[in-house]
Amino acid sequence: LRVKDERIVSVIPDPDAAPNHGQACVKGRFGIAEFVHHPQRLTSPLIRRDGELKQASWDEALDLVATTLGTYKPEEVGVLASAKCTNEENYVMQKFARVVLGTNNVDHCARLCHAPTVAGLVQSFGSGAMSNSIDEIGDAACILAIGTNTTETHPVIALHVKTAVARGAQLIVANPRQIDLCRFANLWLQHSPGTDVALLMGMMRVIADEGLLDSTFVQERCENFDAFKDSLKDFELDFVERLTKVPRDKIVEAARLYAANSPATILYAMGITQHSHGTDNVMATANLAMLTGNVGKTSTGVNPLRGQNNVQGACDLGALPNVYSGYQPVGNAAVREKFEIVWGRSLPSSPGLTLVEMLEAAYRNEIKALYIVGENPALSDPDVRHVREALARVEFLVTQDIFLSETAEFAHVVLPAASFAEKDGTFTNTERRVQRVRKAIEPIGNSKPDWWIICQIAKRLGATGFDYSHAFDIAEEIRSLTPSYGGISYQRLECGGLQWPCPTDDHPGTPILHTNTFARGKGRFAPLKYVPPGESADEDYPLILTTGRSLYHFHTGTMTRKVADLNVIEPEATVEISPTDASQLGITHGDRVRVSSRRGELIARAEVTDASGPGVVFMTFHFAESPANILTNPKLDPVSKIPEYKVAAVRVERV
């Protein structure tokens, strides 16, 4: 960040630092200064009095939060941490929940994006993270990009994909929409939303039947292959073609391309995870990589592309209801004792509620107090009308953010947080690379770093172990308790990022996982069945809505919609609809339309485009005026508890 007179004047990515190498997306390059210095930044604590949020002092607000939270039982409170906060802050948040409030009810937005990645890859590989490094993508001989609109949602990574293609790599794109990446693809598989398992298992059926598998790798490095192979019998190609709408010859071609061109890498994002069978989808990608021996080598692997700057780090540092930092399970007595000794109190042994479960419990008046840091469930969660009803029922809601979000409108106390540019710490990116973030300017107004705020509340509640003087102190405690971060110190990070696991001070970090052995010992093949989405098109709701992000806005728009130039480029929500469907419905490009589901309705503008095939419409979820998540299905994946954002039955009508 280039700063003059305490104002950010420009953003210049480091040309020598991996993985960006001087590149940045449009949001990062042109949006940061404007949202950091926006006049709507929260600069003072707010307390609700007589139905209105009014300014208060820090002492008054912190005293009220501590006094009130202290009146609730552990099972009556929940904490939502933030993927936009630093590693140190997420560690302190989950420690606060467990030590001070006595609850494992702590979660964050990974529940809504990559919870199936953690659940699925841990079962298959033993580690729920990207297996390889971003810089390796450019040297892949084959890339399968499934459920990722990489050029829009991860544009820096897309540059590596384009580099690989320019060097001769085979690119297979599997996506219900004709995304920009299709222009560079050798093969585009336009499968129906929610049929990823069928498509991937169909490809593996071809690989197995034609003897294209890596038998040595399967025999020496993997287990449960026979049960998996038996499950392929359910995926005869005529059946797969009927389900996916992908011609069988394309499925065969994709299987042969992936199996024959090594090293091959798989990239995926929320198009794989945000389903009521998201964990199965993830395990299907792992099956495919293991079947062909594309794990543990350069430019191979299964590589989930994370959605926020520190969603990987928030998971790593224990902002989840079932694990402490480093994915150490709360149910393991020896692990729990280790943390109890350092933290100085007994800890709850049962996993807590997930984000979605906490809000549902709030609706039932079982969760009575919520402390929400940097999250906006009033716009980001599925079926937001129901979510807002739940938030309205919470007896005591504390939000901590840089802006007054839609969720903060329900709060009893609002605490103003410093942005990333105003504090020190570390972030962990999608390739497990831990990097320093350094304070560039003083906090705006009277805002404070998130870790400082939490520690002040903890101390007011009589807790010890929260007397940190700097983020460095927290990082040192993390190192002492988290084996995968044991060798990652601020001193070493001055020379550049380090990829975990990095257990000791002399360890170089780990660019590639599972090189000689899997984290769980042997890779485990998962027998899978096709499970249909929670909803399908019918007479009342004849179209399928799938949701996602755009190049110009970030999640619920709390930050990017404060940026004038980005709003000029993309000022409002649109509904992508195919020319065929638009013609049948009497809709022309630019018409205002009503989109309805079983849960609610909204008004948006129609964008008639070939990007969406017949029967499928697409919306982003960035716009509070047209909240796509009022339509989405809250049906949960039974393992990871992620909702089904990618498949909802809807009706579209011209207004």
C-alpha positions in Angstrom: 0.0 0.0 0.0 1.3 3.4 -0.9 0.3 5.9 1.8 0.5 9.7 2.0 -0.7 11.7 5.0 -2.4 8.7 6.6 -4.4 7.9 3.4 -3.9 5.0 1.0 -3.3 6.5 -2.4 -2.5 3.3 -4.4 -2.1 -0.4 -4.3 1.0 -1.9 -5.8 1.4 -5.7 -5.6 4.9 -7.0 -5.0 6.3 -8.2 -8.3 8.7 -10.6 -6.5 6.2 -12.2 -4.1 4.4 -15.5 -4.8 1.7 -16.1 -5.8 0.6 -12.8 -7.2 4.0 -11.7 -8.8 2.8 -8.2 -9.2 -0.8 -9.0 -10.3 -4.1 -8.1 -8.5 -7.7 -8.3 -9.3 -9.7 -5.2 -10.1 -11.2 -5.1 -6.6 -7.8 -5.2 -5.0 -6.1 -2.8 -7.3 -8.8 -0.1 -7.5 -11.1 -0.7 -4.5 -9.1 -0.8 -1.3 -8.4 2.9 -0.8 -12.0 3.9 -1.3 -13.6 1.4 1.1 -10.9 1.9 3.8 -11.5 5.7 3.8 -15.2 5.6 3.1 -17.3 8.1 5.1 -19.6 5.3 6.2 -16.9 3.6 8.2 -17.9 2.8 11.7 -15.8 5.1 14.0 -17.5 4.8 17.4 -19.3 2.1 19.4 -23.1 2.1 19.1 -25.6 1.0 21.6 -29.3 0.5 20.9 -31.4 2.9 23.0 -35.1 3.4 22.6 -35.0 1.4 19.4 -32.1 3.3 17.8 -28.4 2.8 17.6 -26.6 5.7 19.3 -23.0 6.6 19.9 -21.3 5.4 23.1 -17.9 5.3 24.6 -15.7 2.2 24.4 -15.9 1.6 28.2 -19.7 1.8 28.1 -20.0 -0.5 25.2 -17.5 -3.1 26.4 -19.0 -3.1 29.9 -22.4 -3.7 28.5 -21.2 -6.5 26.3 -19.3 -8.2 29.1 -22.0 -7.8 31.7 -24.7 -9.1 29.4 -22.8 -12.0 27.8 -21.9 -13.2 31.3 -25.6 -13.8 32.2 -26.0 -16.6 29.6 -25.3 -20.3 29.8 -22.7 -21.7 27.4 -25.3 -23.5 25.3 -27.2 -20.2 24.9 -24.4 -18.2 23.2 -22.7 -18.4 19.8 -19.7 -16.7 18.2 -19.2 -16.1 14.5 -15.6 -15.4 13.6 -14.5 -13.9 10.3 -12.5 -15.0 7.2 -11.6 -11.3 6.8 -9.8 -11.1 10.1 -6.2 -12.2 10.7 -5.1 -15.6 11.9 -4.3 -14.1 15.3 -7.8 -12.6 15.6 -9.5 -15.9 14.7 -7.4 -17.7 17.2 -8.4 -15.3 19.9 -12.1 -15.5 18.9 -12.3 -19.2 19.2 -10.3 -19.1 22.4 -12.7 -16.5 23.8 -15.7 -18.7 22.9 -14.2 -21.8 24.6 -12.4 -20.3 27.6 -14.6 -17.3 28.5 -18.1 -18.3 27.3 -17.5 -22.1 27.8 -18.9 -23.1 24.4 -17.8 -24.7 21.2 -20.5 -22.8 19.4 -18.0 -21.0 17.1 -18.0 -21.0 13.4 -17.5 -18.7 10.4 -18.3 -18.3 6.7 -16.2 -21.4 5.6 -19.4 -23.2 6.6 -21.0 -21.5 3.6 -18.2 -22.1 1.1 -15.6 -24.8 1.9 -16.8 -26.8 4.8 -17.1 -29.8 2.4 -13.5 -29.3 1.4 -12.4 -29.9 5.0 -14.8 -32.7 5.5 -14.2 -34.5 2.2 -10.5 -34.1 1.8 -9.8 -35.1 5.4 -11.6 -38.3 4.8 -9.8 -38.9 1.4 -6.3 -37.5 2.1 -6.2 -36.6 5.8 -5.8 -32.9 5.1 -8.6 -30.5 4.1 -6.6 -28.0 2.1 -5.1 -27.3 -1.4 -2.6 -30.0 -2.1 -0.3 -28.0 -4.4 0.9 -24.5 -5.0 -0.5 -21.8 -7.3 2.7 -21.4 -9.2 2.7 -25.0 -10.3 -0.6 -24.6 -12.3 1.3 -23.1 -15.2 3.3 -26.3 -15.7 0.4 -28.7 -15.7 -0.2 -30.9 -18.8 -3.9 -31.1 -18.0 -6.3 -28.9 -15.9 -9.8 -29.9 -14.9 -11.6 -26.7 -13.7 -14.9 -27.8 -12.3 -17.3 -25.6 -10.4 -15.0 -22.6 -10.6 -15.5 -19.4 -12.6 -11.8 -18.7 -12.2 -11.3 -15.7 -14.4 -13.9 -13.8 -12.3 -13.6 -15.2 -8.8 -9.8 -15.9 -8.8 -8.4 -13.8 -11.7 -4.7 -14.1 -10.5 -5.0 -17.9 -10.5 -6.7 -17.7 -13.9 -3.5 -16.2 -15.3 -1.6 -19.3 -14.3 -4.3 -21.4 -16.1 -3.9 -19.3 -19.2 -0.1 -19.7 -19.0 -0.5 -23.5 -18.9 -2.8 -23.5 -21.9 -0.3 -21.3 -23.8 2.3 -23.9 -23.0 0.1 -26.7 -24.5 -1.9 -27.9 -21.5 -5.3 -29.6 -22.1 -8.0 -27.6 -20.3 -11.3 -29.2 -19.4 -14.0 -26.9 -18.0 -17.0 -28.5 -16.3 -19.6 -25.8 -15.5 -23.3 -25.4 -16.1 -22.6 -21.8 -17.4 -20.5 -20.8 -20.4 -17.9 -18.9 -18.4 -15.0 -16.9 -19.8 -12.6 -19.8 -19.2 -14.5 -21.8 -21.8 -12.8 -19.7 -24.5 -9.5 -21.3 -23.6 -10.8 -24.8 -23.1 -10.2 -27.9 -25.2 -13.4 -29.3 -23.9 -16.4 -27.8 -22.1 -18.8 -30.1 -20.2 -22.0 -28.2 -19.6 -23.5 -30.5 -16.9 -26.8 -29.8 -15.2 -26.5 -28.1 -11.8 -26.1 -30.7 -9.0 -24.9 -33.6 -11.1 -21.1 -33.3 -10.4 -20.8 -36.7 -8.7 -22.4 -38.4 -11.7 -20.1 -36.6 -14.1 -16.9 -37.3 -12.2 -17.9 -41.0 -11.5 -18.8 -41.4 -15.2 -15.3 -40.2 -16.1 -13.8 -42.6 -13.6 -15.9 -45.4 -15.0 -14.3 -44.8 -18.4 -10.8 -44.7 -16.9 -11.4 -47.9 -15.0 -13.0 -49.7 -17.9 -10.3 -48.7 -20.4 -7.4 -49.5 -18.0 -6.2 -45.9 -17.9 -5.7 -45.9 -14.1 -2.4 -45.8 -12.3 -2.4 -49.3 -10.9 0.9 -48.9 -9.0 -0.2 -45.7 -7.3 -3.6 -47.2 -6.4 -2.1 -50.4 -5.0 0.8 -48.8 -3.1 -0.6 -45.5 -1.9 -4.4 -46.1 -1.5 -7.0 -48.2 0.2 -10.7 -49.2 -0.2 -10.3 -49.4 -4.0 -12.4 -52.5 -4.4 -15.5 -51.0 -2.7 -15.0 -47.8 -4.8 -14.6 -49.8 -8.0 -17.8 -51.7 -7.2 -19.7 -48.4 -6.8 -18.7 -47.4 -10.4 -21.2 -50.0 -11.6 -24.0 -47.6 -10.9 -22.6 -45.0 -13.3 -23.1 -46.6 -16.7 -22.6 -43.8 -19.3 -26.1 -43.8 -20.7 -27.4 -43.1 -17.1 -24.7 -40.4 -16.6 -25.6 -38.8 -19.9 -29.3 -38.6 -18.9 -28.6 -37.1 -15.5 -25.9 -34.6 -16.5 -27.1 -33.7 -20.1 -23.5 -34.1 -21.2 -23.1 -36.3 -24.3 -21.4 -39.6 -23.5 -18.7 -39.0 -26.1 -17.6 -35.8 -24.3 -17.5 -37.7 -21.0 -15.2 -40.3 -22.6 -13.1 -37.6 -24.2 -12.7 -35.8 -20.8 -11.7 -39.0 -19.1 -9.1 -39.9 -21.7 -7.7 -36.3 -21.7 -7.3 -36.2 -17.9 -5.8 -39.7 -17.6 -3.4 -39.4 -20.5 -1.9 -36.0 -19.8 0.2 -36.0 -16.7 0.8 -34.0 -14.5 -2.9 -33.2 -14.2 -4.4 -30.9 -11.7 -8.0 -30.3 -10.5 -9.2 -26.8 -9.6 -12.6 -26.4 -8.0 -14.5 -23.8 -6.0 -18.0 -23.3 -4.7 -19.6 -24.9 -7.7 -18.5 -28.2 -6.2 -19.0 -27.4 -2.5 -22.3 -25.5 -2.2 -24.6 -28.5 -2.5 -26.5 -30.7 -0.2 -24.1 -33.4 -1.3 -21.0 -31.1 -1.4 -18.8 -33.5 0.6 -19.5 -36.3 -1.9 -18.5 -33.9 -4.7 -15.2 -33.2 -3.0 -14.5 -36.8 -2.4 -15.3 -37.5 -6.1 -12.5 -35.1 -7.1 -10.1 -36.9 -4.7 -11.1 -40.2 -6.2 -10.3 -39.0 -9.7 -6.9 -37.7 -8.7 -5.9 -40.9 -6.8 -7.2 -43.1 -9.6 -4.7 -41.6 -12.0 -1.9 -41.1 -9.6 -2.1 -37.3 -9.8 -1.4 -36.6 -6.1 1.8 -35.7 -4.4 3.7 -34.5 -7.4 4.4 -31.1 -9.0 1.5 -29.6 -10.9 -1.0 -32.3 -9.8 -3.4 -32.6 -6.9 -6.8 -31.5 -5.8 -6.8 -27.7 -5.3 -9.8 -26.0 -3.8 -9.8 -22.2 -4.5 -10.9 -20.4 -1.3 -13.2 -17.5 -1.5 -12.0 -14.9 1.1 -8.5 -13.6 2.0 -8.3 -15.7 5.2 -10.9 -18.4 5.0 -8.1 -20.9 5.0 -6.5 -19.3 8.1 -9.8 -19.0 10.0 -10.2 -22.8 9.6 -6.6 -23.5 10.4 -6.8 -21.5 13.7 -9.9 -23.3 15.0 -12.8 -21.0 14.2 -14.9 -24.2 13.8 -17.2 -25.9 16.2 -15.4 -29.3 16.3 -11.6 -28.5 16.3 -9.0 -26.3 17.9 -6.2 -24.7 15.9 -4.5 -27.0 13.5 -7.7 -29.1 13.2 -7.1 -30.8 16.5 -10.4 -32.3 17.5 -12.2 -31.0 20.6 -13.5 -34.6 21.3 -9.9 -36.0 21.7 -9.2 -36.0 25.4 -5.4 -35.7 25.0 -5.7 -32.8 22.7 -8.3 -31.1 25.0 -6.0 -31.6 28.0 -3.1 -29.9 26.1 -5.2 -26.8 25.5 -6.7 -26.9 29.0 -3.2 -26.7 30.5 -2.2 -23.7 28.5 -5.5 -21.9 28.7 -6.0 -22.7 32.3 -9.5 -24.0 32.4 -11.6 -27.0 31.6 -13.1 -27.0 28.1 -16.3 -28.4 26.6 -15.8 -31.8 25.0 -18.8 -31.9 22.6 -18.6 -30.2 19.2 -20.7 -27.0 19.0 -23.3 -25.8 16.6 -22.4 -24.7 13.0 -23.3 -21.3 11.7 -26.5 -22.4 10.1 -27.5 -24.4 13.2 -26.8 -21.5 15.5 -29.2 -19.3 13.5 -31.8 -22.0 13.4 -31.4 -22.4 17.2 -31.8 -18.6 17.5 -35.1 -18.9 15.6 -36.2 -21.4 18.2 -35.0 -19.1 21.1 -32.4 -21.7 22.1 -29.5 -19.4 21.2 -30.2 -16.2 23.1 -26.9 -14.3 22.5 -24.8 -14.0 19.4 -21.4 -12.3 18.9 -20.9 -11.8 15.2 -17.5 -10.5 13.9 -17.1 -9.4 10.3 -19.9 -11.6 9.0 -23.2 -10.6 7.3 -25.7 -13.6 7.6 -28.6 -11.3 6.9 -27.5 -11.3 3.3 -25.1 -14.2 2.9 -27.0 -17.1 4.4 -29.7 -19.1 2.5 -33.4 -18.3 2.9 -32.4 -14.9 4.4 -36.0 -14.0 5.2 -35.9 -16.8 7.8 -32.4 -15.7 8.9 -33.6 -12.2 9.5 -36.5 -13.5 11.6 -34.0 -15.5 13.6 -31.7 -12.4 14.2 -34.7 -10.4 15.3 -35.4 -13.0 18.0 -31.9 -12.9 19.5 -32.1 -11.4 23.0 -28.6 -9.9 22.7 -26.8 -9.4 19.4 -23.3 -7.9 19.2 -21.8 -7.1 15.8 -18.2 -6.1 15.2 -17.4 -4.7 11.7 -16.0 -1.9 9.7 -19.5 -0.9 8.3 -23.0 -1.0 9.5 -24.0 -4.1 7.6 -27.5 -5.5 7.1 -26.8 -7.8 10.1 -25.7 -4.9 12.3 -29.2 -3.3 11.8 -30.5 -6.0 14.2 -27.7 -5.5 16.8 -28.0 -4.2 20.3 -24.3 -3.2 20.4 -22.1 -2.4 17.4 -18.3 -2.4 17.8 -16.2 -0.5 15.2 -13.3 -2.7 14.0 -10.1 -1.7 12.2 -9.6 -2.8 8.6 -6.7 -5.0 7.5 -4.7 -1.9 6.6 -4.8 -0.7 10.2 -3.4 -3.6 12.1 -0.7 -6.3 12.2 -1.0 -10.0 11.8 -0.9 -12.8 9.3 -3.2 -14.2 6.7 -3.2 -17.8 5.2 -4.1 -17.9 1.5 -5.7 -20.7 -0.5 -2.4 -22.5 -1.1 -1.7 -22.7 2.7 0.8 -19.8 2.4 1.1 -17.8 5.7 1.9 -14.1 5.0 2.4 -11.0 7.0 0.0 -8.1 7.0 1.4 -4.9 8.4 -0.2 -1.8 9.7 -0.1 0.9 7.1 -2.2 3.6 8.7 -3.7 4.3 12.1 -7.3 2.9 12.7 -10.0 5.2 11.3 -11.7 7.2 13.9 -12.0 5.3 17.2 -12.1 1.9 15.6 -9.9 -0.9 17.2 -8.3 -4.1 16.0 -10.6 -7.1 16.5 -8.2 -9.0 18.8 -8.0 -6.0 21.1 -11.7 -5.7 21.4 -12.2 -9.4 22.2 -9.4 -9.3 24.8 -11.0 -6.3 26.5 -14.3 -8.1 26.8 -12.6 -11.3 28.1 -10.7 -9.4 30.8 -13.9 -7.7 31.9 -15.4 -11.2 32.3 -12.5 -12.1 34.6 -10.6 -14.3 32.2 -6.8 -14.6 32.2 -4.6 -15.4 29.2 -5.9 -12.4 27.2 -3.3 -9.8 28.1 -1.5 -9.7 24.7 0.3 -6.5 23.9 0.7 -7.2 20.2 -0.4 -9.6 17.5 3.1 -11.1 17.7 2.3 -12.4 21.2 -0.8 -14.2 19.9 1.3 -15.7 17.0 3.8 -17.1 19.4 1.0 -18.8 21.4 -0.4 -20.2 18.1 3.1 -21.7 17.3 3.3 -23.4 20.7 -0.1 -25.1 20.3 -0.4 -25.7 16.6 2.1 -28.2 15.1 1.5 -27.3 11.5 2.3 -23.6 12.3 5.2 -24.4 14.8 8.0 -23.1 12.6 6.1 -20.0 11.2 7.4 -17.0 13.1 7.2 -13.3 12.3 10.9 -13.2 11.9 10.9 -15.9 9.2 7.9 -14.3 7.4 9.9 -11.1 6.9 11.7 -13.0 4.2 8.4 -14.1 2.5 5.5 -16.5 3.1 5.7 -20.0 4.4 3.3 -22.9 3.5 2.1 -25.2 6.3 2.8 -27.7 7.5 6.0 -26.0 8.8 6.6 -27.7 12.2 10.0 -26.4 13.2 12.1 -23.2 12.9 14.4 -24.8 10.3 11.6 -26.4 8.2 11.3 -24.9 4.7 7.5 -25.2 4.5 5.5 -27.6 2.3 4.6 -26.6 -1.2 3.2 -30.0 -2.1 1.3 -32.3 0.3 1.1 -36.1 0.2 4.4 -36.6 -1.6 5.5 -39.9 0.0 2.5 -40.7 2.1 -0.9 -39.2 2.7 -1.6 -37.2 5.9 -3.9 -40.1 6.9 -1.4 -42.8 5.9 -3.0 -44.1 2.7 -5.4 -42.3 0.5 -8.9 -43.6 0.9 -11.2 -44.1 -2.1 -14.9 -43.2 -1.3 -17.6 -45.3 -2.9 -20.3 -42.8 -4.0 -23.9 -42.8 -5.1 -25.7 -40.1 -7.0 -27.9 -38.0 -4.7 -30.2 -35.5 -6.4 -30.4 -31.9 -5.2 -33.0 -30.9 -2.7 -35.2 -29.3 -5.3 -35.8 -29.9 -9.0 -37.8 -27.9 -11.5 -41.5 -28.4 -11.6 -44.7 -26.9 -13.0 -44.8 -24.1 -10.4 -41.0 -23.4 -10.4 -39.8 -24.5 -13.8 -36.3 -23.0 -13.8 -33.2 -23.8 -11.7 -31.4 -20.9 -10.1 -27.6 -21.1 -9.4 -25.7 -18.4 -7.7 -22.2 -17.1 -7.6 -19.9 -14.1 -7.6 -18.8 -11.5 -10.2 -15.5 -9.9 -11.1 -16.4 -6.5 -9.7 -18.0 -7.2 -6.3 -17.1 -9.2 -3.2 -19.6 -11.3 -1.3 -22.4 -9.2 0.3 -20.9 -6.0 -1.1 -20.2 -4.5 2.3 -16.9 -3.2 1.0 -17.0 -3.2 -2.8 -20.3 -1.5 -3.1 -18.7 1.5 -1.4 -16.4 1.8 -4.4 -17.8 4.2 -7.0 -16.1 2.9 -10.1 -17.1 -0.7 -9.3 -20.7 0.4 -8.9 -20.6 2.2 -12.3 -19.4 -1.0 -14.0 -21.9 -3.3 -12.1 -24.6 -1.1 -10.4 -27.4 -3.6 -9.8 -28.4 -7.3 -9.7 -29.2 -9.0 -12.9 -30.7 -12.4 -13.7 -29.0 -14.3 -16.5 -31.5 -16.2 -18.6 -31.1 -18.1 -21.8 -32.6 -16.7 -25.1 -34.8 -19.8 -25.3 -36.4 -19.3 -21.8 -36.6 -15.5 -22.3 -38.5 -15.9 -25.5 -40.9 -18.4 -24.0 -41.6 -16.1 -21.1 -41.9 -12.9 -23.1 -38.8 -11.4 -21.5 -36.4 -9.1 -23.4 -32.9 -8.0 -22.4 -33.1 -5.2 -19.7 -36.7 -6.0 -18.5 -37.4 -5.9 -14.8 -38.4 -9.4 -13.7 -39.7 -11.0 -10.6 -37.8 -14.1 -9.5 -39.7 -16.3 -7.0 -38.9 -19.5 -5.1 -40.7 -21.4 -2.3 -39.0 -19.1 0.2 -39.4 -15.6 -1.2 -39.1 -13.3 -4.2 -37.1 -10.3 -5.6 -37.1 -7.9 -8.4 -34.0 -7.7 -10.7 -33.1 -6.9 -14.3 -33.0 -9.6 -17.0 -29.8 -10.3 -18.8 -30.6 -12.4 -21.8 -27.4 -14.4 -22.6 -26.2 -17.7 -23.9 -24.0 -18.0 -20.8 -26.9 -19.8 -19.1 -28.3 -22.8 -20.8 -32.1 -23.5 -21.2 -33.7 -24.2 -17.8 -31.0 -22.5 -15.8 -30.8 -18.9 -14.5 -27.9 -17.3 -12.7 -27.6 -14.5 -10.1 -24.9 -13.0 -7.9 -25.6 -12.4 -4.2 -23.9 -9.0 -3.8 -26.9 -6.8 -3.8 -29.1 -6.1 -0.8 -31.8 -4.6 -3.0 -32.2 -7.9 -4.8 -30.9 -10.4 -2.3 -30.4 -13.7 -4.2 -30.3 -15.6 -0.9 -33.9 -14.9 -0.3 -34.5 -17.6 -2.9 -31.8 -20.2 -2.1 -32.5 -23.5 -0.5 -31.3 -24.0 3.2 -31.2 -27.8 2.7 -27.9 -29.0 4.3 -25.2 -31.4 3.3 -25.5 -34.1 6.1 -21.7 -34.2 6.7 -20.4 -30.6 6.4 -23.7 -28.8 7.1 -23.3 -26.5 4.1 -26.5 -25.2 2.4 -27.5 -25.8 -1.2 -26.7 -22.4 -2.8 -26.3 -23.8 -6.3 -29.7 -25.4 -7.0 -33.0 -23.7 -6.2 -36.2 -24.1 -8.2 -37.6 -20.7 -9.3 -40.1 -18.9 -11.4 -39.2 -15.8 -13.5 -41.9 -13.4 -14.7 -41.8 -10.0 -16.4 -43.0 -7.2 -14.1 
